């Protein structure tokens, strides 16, 4: 460790791993017998400071008060002894917003800002942190919600910007986790002391910065031999992909390991925020939480909250998992699962998606459980099981593909046996002819494909089919096909070319050939559009000053 000490309004330390050397010696102070003044010397320049009444002096103390006039208000040991001085009584508690304490000597204020500037907005006073609870209670009280807002401000961009209709762009050129090994740690505090050139303690408004890491706390102890940091008091810690608050914390800087208790945290990539009894971080990408609660709602919103005995998050794989988890909505618990897995970012992962349910007069209770299958980077499938209370089980799938030339999808839904098959549909418009009844086997399918052979030559295909005209009325529009009177299917090939430059003769060619068919899905219709088997269009556009056309 290499330490650089600058005596000013704060004490700044640059801590480099693996090197221990003091650039400046400790202050040595003696009390003069003539006028009871203190005489403090270093190897460069002596400093004199008057001793306030009632204060005791110390010579050779390896401690560094935090002002140019040397704050000697603390109770120091008698002259001639060597000891560590206690932290000064002017430490400011770490709370979000402006924290101020009065200086009784000169009637001034000593203030520090935590998080964003409230700009005159009111905040909760001490003893008023609890908010009015509903019958089922809240997961986080008002003080914790205020801390979440502070942690959000510590992040490089707002994870919930899209929820409020705003766009949040991550600034460029900011330090990252890869810069930590080559970046020194800058530390500022009200007061500090060194023991045996190995252990350094900081007291009061401790602020630490290294690359993307930022820590604020009331007290911190750094062990240069073990490369560890022990934090006490209100601890705020943030980095590029995590922000958290805790009362105590232990960080192994060399191995990037962390242990914290009674923690509030924000994982911005998900985004998730929550609390935990204990957090362990075994690496920069893996963290483990005990007795955790979390939600994806922004601060001040607790519409839904998940509780779990164990929570694991891995930013390298983009996965998170929870054991013995239960979900509450508006404070009411309604779902339990022994295990659940979910993604932390926008990477695609195989797994079950959120179920959907509803009810209709014709089909009764309707529940659908989808499963997403991430087959390959350019292939995937969505498979869903469905149950309709009056009609029975159904199964559907959507398969998507993408290549350099092709893109498309295949959608299929089948109801193998309809329990309501053969039900009466009434009479046609003439009031005499009975409408056809439904069949037992029912289904729908759609196939879409687009091919770009050359920049000028393209082909499009869209084929649709339903087993009967009542399918969409009875089973809903699960395939997102427009419920019009006729179901259109077509296939075409098109060619478009443009010749010539500006101020020259212009020639363009547009060619289209297609086949088109319509399936009637409205039994009340007596006619349908004409089929095109095939249609051929050719357009030529020639512009020339020599031509009269």
N, C-alpha and C positions, 0 to 999 in steps of 0.2 A: 504493500500500500504506500502511495506517495501522498502526503497531506500538505496542502497549502493553506495557511491560516492568514486571514485578512481581518484585522480589527477594525470594524466599522459598525454600522447600525445592526448588522447581522454578521455571523461568522460563516464563511463559505469554505467548504471542504470539497476537494476533488479527489475521489477515491478510485484508484486504479487497482484491479486485481493483481496479486502477485508481487507487489512492491511496497515496502514499508520504509518511509524516510520522512522526517520532518524538515520542511524548508525553513521554518522559523522556530527559535527556541521558545520555551514557556516564559511567561511573565514572572519576574521575581520582584516582590514588593517589600519595602521596609518602612516603618513609621519613624519619622525624624523626631528627635527630642526637643528641638527648638520650638516649632510651631504646630506640632502634632499633625503634620501633613504626611500623606503617603508619597513615597518615591518608588515608582515602578520602572524597571529598566529591562531592555532587551539588548541584543548585540548591536542594534542600530541607533536607537534614540530613546532617552529617558522620558517618562511622562509623570507629571505631578497631578494629584487630585486631592481636594480637601476631604477629610474624613467627617461624615455626618455624625452628629452627636449621638452617643449611645452605641455606635458600631465598634466592633472589635476588629483588629487587624490580623493578618497572616503573612508570613514570609515564605516564599518558595512554593506557593500553592500552584499546582498544575491545573488551573482552571482559568477560563477566559470569559469575564463579564462582557456584556454585549453592547457597550456604548463607549465613545471616546473618553468620556469623563469617568469611566469605571464605576459601575453600580456597586457600591459597598453597603447597601442597605441590608443585605442578608447577614445572619449571625455567623461570623467566621470564628475559627479557633483562636486561642491566644497567640501572641507574637512568638516566633521561634519554632512553632510546630509545623508539620507538613501533613496536609489532609486534603480531601476533596470537598469543595464547597457545595452546599445544597442548591437546588434549583431556585431561582428568584421567585418571589411571590406574585409576579406580574404575568404569569402564564395565562393565556386566553383560551378558554374552552373552545373546542372545535364544534361549531354548529353551522348549518347552512345559512348563508347570508352574511351580513356584517356582524362581527362580534367585537364589542367595545367594553373597556373597563376604564374607570376614572383613575387618574394619577393624583393622589392627594397632595403631593408636594407642590406642583405647579399648576393645578387646576386644568390639566389638559386630558385628552382622551387618547388611549392606545387601542387601535382598531385593526382587525384583520378580516379579509374577505374570503369566504369559503363558497365555492361554486359561483353561479352567476349573480350579478348585482340585482337585488330585488327592486331597486329604483323607487323606493318609497312605499312599496306594497307592504301590507301588514303581514305579520307572521305570528305563529303561536309563541306564547311566553312560556317560561319554565313552569311546570305544574299543570299546563293545559294541553299536553300532547295527545290525550285520549279524545277520540271523536265519539259522537253519539252512536251507539251500536244498535243494530237491528236485533230482532229476537234471536236470529241464528248467529249474529256477530260478523265481524270483518276479519279478513286475513291479515291486513296491515292497518295500523292506526295512522293518525294524521302525521305524527312525527316521522314515522317510517316512510310515508308517502313523500314527505319533504326531502328525506335523504335520497330516495329514488330520483327525484328531480335533480338533486345535486350531482348524483352519479351520472345521470344522462348528460349533464353539461360538461362532465369531464371527458366524455368520449369524443372521438374525432368527428363524428357526424351523428345526427339524431336517428336512432333505429326506427322510431315511429313517425317519421316525417310524412310518410305516405298516408297514415291514418287521418291526418288533418288536412290532406289535400296539398301538402307542400312537397317540394322536391329537395332532397338532401344529397349533395354531391361530396364525396370524400375528397378533401384537399390533396393536391399532389405535393410530392417532395417531403412528406412528413416522415420522421424516423419510424423504423419497424423493429420487430423482435430480433432480426438478424444484425442490427446495429449495436446490440447490447454489449457484445464482447469487445468492441473497439471504442466504446464510448465511456468516458469517465462519469462517475456519479457526482452531481452537485448537491450539496447539502447546505441548508441555511436554518438557523435556529436562534432563539433568544439567548441560549446559554449552552455551554458544552464543556466536557472534561475528558481527559485521556488518562488511561491507566496502563503503565508499562509499555507504551508505544504499540499497544495491541488492541485494546478495547476502548472505543470512543463512545461516549454517551452524549446525547443531545436532549435539551429540555426546552419546552415552550415554543409553539408555532413551528414545529419541525416540518420542513419542506424538502423533499428529495426528488431529484430528476435524473433519470438515466435512459437515453434513447426514447422509446415510447412509454417507459414506465414513469409514473408520477405517484408519489406517496406524500400524504399529509397526516400528521399525528401530533400528540402531546409530548411523547417521549420515545426515543429510539436509541438502541444500543447496537453498535456495529463491531463484530469480531473479525479482524482482518485475517487472522490465522485460519479460522474455519470458514470465512467468507459468508457469514450469516448475519441476519438483521432481526432484532427483537423489537417489536413495536408495542407500545402501551398507550391507553387512552382511546380517544375517538380516532380510528384509523380509516383514512380514505385512500384507496389504491385503485389505479386505473392503468390500462395498457391498451394496445390496439384492438384486442378482441375480448376485453373483460373490464368490468368496473365493479368494485365492492366496498362495503363498509363493515368494520368490525371493531370490537372493543380491544381485542388483543390480536397479534399476528406474529408468526415466525416465518421468515423467508430465508431459504438457502439460495443465495445469489449465484453461487458457482454451479449448482445442479438444477437451478430453476424449479425448486420445490417450495411448496407453501403449505402452512397449516394455520387455519383461522377458526375462531369460535364465535357463535352468535352473529351470523353474517347476513347482510343484505347484498344481493349481487344483481348484475345485468350482463347478459350474454347478447351482444348487439346483433350477431349474425342471424340468430333465430327469427325474430328477437324474443328473448325471454327475460323476465325479471322475477326475483323471488327471495326467499330467506332459507337459511339452513342452520342447524345447530352446530355443525362442524363441516369444514371444507378442507379437503386434501388435494393438492396438485402435485402429481408425480412427475409431470413434464409440462412444457409450455402448451401442449395440445390436449392433455388429459386431466380431468378434474372429477372428484368424487364427493358427493354431498350426502350427509345424514340428516334425517328428519327435515326434509325439504318441502317447501311450498313454492309454486311458480305459476306464472301466467304470461300470456303473450299480449295482454292488454297494456296500454301505456300507463304511466304514473297517474294516479287519481282515478283510475278505472279498475274495478274489481268484479266485473260481471261474471267471469268464470275463473276458478283457481283450482289447480291440481295439487294434491297432497301425496307425498311418497315417503316411504321409510328410507329408500335408497335411490339416488339419482346419479347417473354417470353421463358425462358429456365428453365427446372426442371430436375436436375441431379438425383433426387430420382426416378422419373418415367422414365427418359431417353427420354423425349419428349420436343420438342420445337415447338412454333407456331408463326406465323407472320400475321399481318393484313395490308391490303392495300399495298401489296407487288408487286414489279415489278422487272423483271430480265433483266439484260443487258449482252450482249456478245461482247467482244472486243470494249466496249464503246457504243454499239448500243442497245437501249432498244427494246425488241420484245415480252415480255409476261407480262401480268398483272393478278393478282388474288386478290380478296378481303380477302381471308383467305387461309393459307397453314400450314400444320403440317408435321414435319419430325423428325426422331430419332436423338439423340445425341450420342449414343454409338451403340454397336453391338447387343443390345437386339431387338428381333423381335417385330414389331408393325404393326397392320393392317392399310392399307391405299393405296392410288394410287401410282404407281411407275412412273418412267419417260416414257413418250410415245415414240414410235418409228414410223418412217415413211420412205417411199421410193416410187419407181415407177418402174414398169416393162412393157415391151411391150405387154405382153399377158393379164395382169390384170389391168393395169393403175395405178393410184395413190393408195398407200397402207398405211394406218395408223392403228396403234394398240395401245390401251390404256389398260395397265394391272392394276389389283387390287390384292393386297396381303392380305390374310385373315389368321391371326394368331389364329387358332382354339384352340390349346392346345400346351403345351410344346413338345408333340410328334406327333402332327398332324398339317398340314397347307395346304393351297390351294392357287393357283394362278389362277385367273379368268381374261380373257381378251376379250374385244370386238374388232372386226376388221372390217374394211370396205375397199373393193376393188372397185375402181372406175368403172371397166367394168363388174364386176361379182356380186357385192352386199355385204350385211353384213354377217359376220361369227362370231361364238362364240366358245371359247375354254377354257379348264381348265386343271390344273395339280394338283392332290391330292397326298400328300405324308404322309406316316405313318411310325412309328418306335416303336417297342415293344422289350421286352427282347428276344423274339424268332424270330420275323418277321421284315422285312424292305422291303419297296416297294413303287410303285407309279402307278397312273392311269392317262394317258394323253389322252384327247379327243379334237378334233376340228371338227366343223360341219359348212358346207355352205348349208343352207336349200334350197336355190333356186339360181342356177347359171344362170345369164342373158345371158351367152355365151354358154349355153348347146346346143349340136347338131352341133357345128362348125366342119368344115371339117378338117381332119388331114392328108390328102394326101393318098398315096398308100404305100403298103408294099414293101419289098425288091424285090419281083418278078415284080414290076411295073404294076401289074394288079389288085390285091386284094386291095380294099379300107380299110383303117384302121378304127377301130370302133370310133364312136363319143362319147363325154362326156355326162353324165346324168345330170339332173337338181339338184338332191340331191347328195351332195358329202361330204366326211368326211374321217377322219383317227383316229385310236386309237392304244394305246400301253399300255400293262399291264405288269409290272415287279414285281416279288416277290422272296425274298430269305428267307429261313427258316433254322435255325441252331437248330436241335432237340437235339443233343448231340455233344460233341467235335468231334466225328467220323462220325456222320450222318448228311447230309445236303441235301436240296432240292432247285432247282432254276427253275424259270418259266419266260419266256419272250415271250409274244404273241403280234403280230403286224398285222395290217389290214389297207388297204386303199380301198376306194370305186371304184377306177378306176386306170388304169396304168398311167394316165396323171396328177394325183393329185400333185405330187411333182414339176413337171415342171410348172404347172399353179399357184399353191398357195404357193410355196416355202417350205423350210424344217423347218417349225415352230416347229415340234415335235422332231427335232434333230435325225431323223432316216436316216441312210446312204442311199443315192439315188443310189443303185446298181441295177443290172438287176433283182434280186430276193430278196424278203423280207422274212427273216428267222424267224420262230417261233419254240420254243422248250420248253420241260419240262423234268427235270431229277431228279434222286435221286442218291446220291453217298455215299459210305462208305469207309473210309480209317482207317486202324488200323496197329499199329506197335508193335511187341512183342520182348522182350529180351533186355538185356543190352549190353554195350560194352564188348568185349572179351568173349561173350557168343554166343550161337546159335541165329541167327536172323531170324525172320519170319515177313512178312508184307502181308496185304490183302488189295486189292483195288477193289471195285465193283461199276459199273455204269450201270444204265438202263435209257434210255431216248427215247422220241418220238420227231421227227423233221419233219417240213413241210416248203415248200417254196411257196410264192405267186409271180407270174410273174408280174413285173412292167415295163418291157421293151417289147413292142408289137412286136419289130423286132426279138426277140428271138424265135426260133422254138423248143427249148428243154429246159428242166430245170433239176436241180439236183434230184437224187432219194430221195424219202421220207424214213424215218426210222420209222417203225411202228411195233414193237419198235426196239431199239438196246440194246444189253446186253453185257457187258464186265466184265470179272473176271480175275484178276491178282494175282498170288500167288508167293511169293519170299521166298525161304527157303535156308538158308546158314548154313552148318554144316560140321565140319571136318570129320565126320563119313560117309557122303554121297559122292558118286563119282561125283554128279552133282552140 
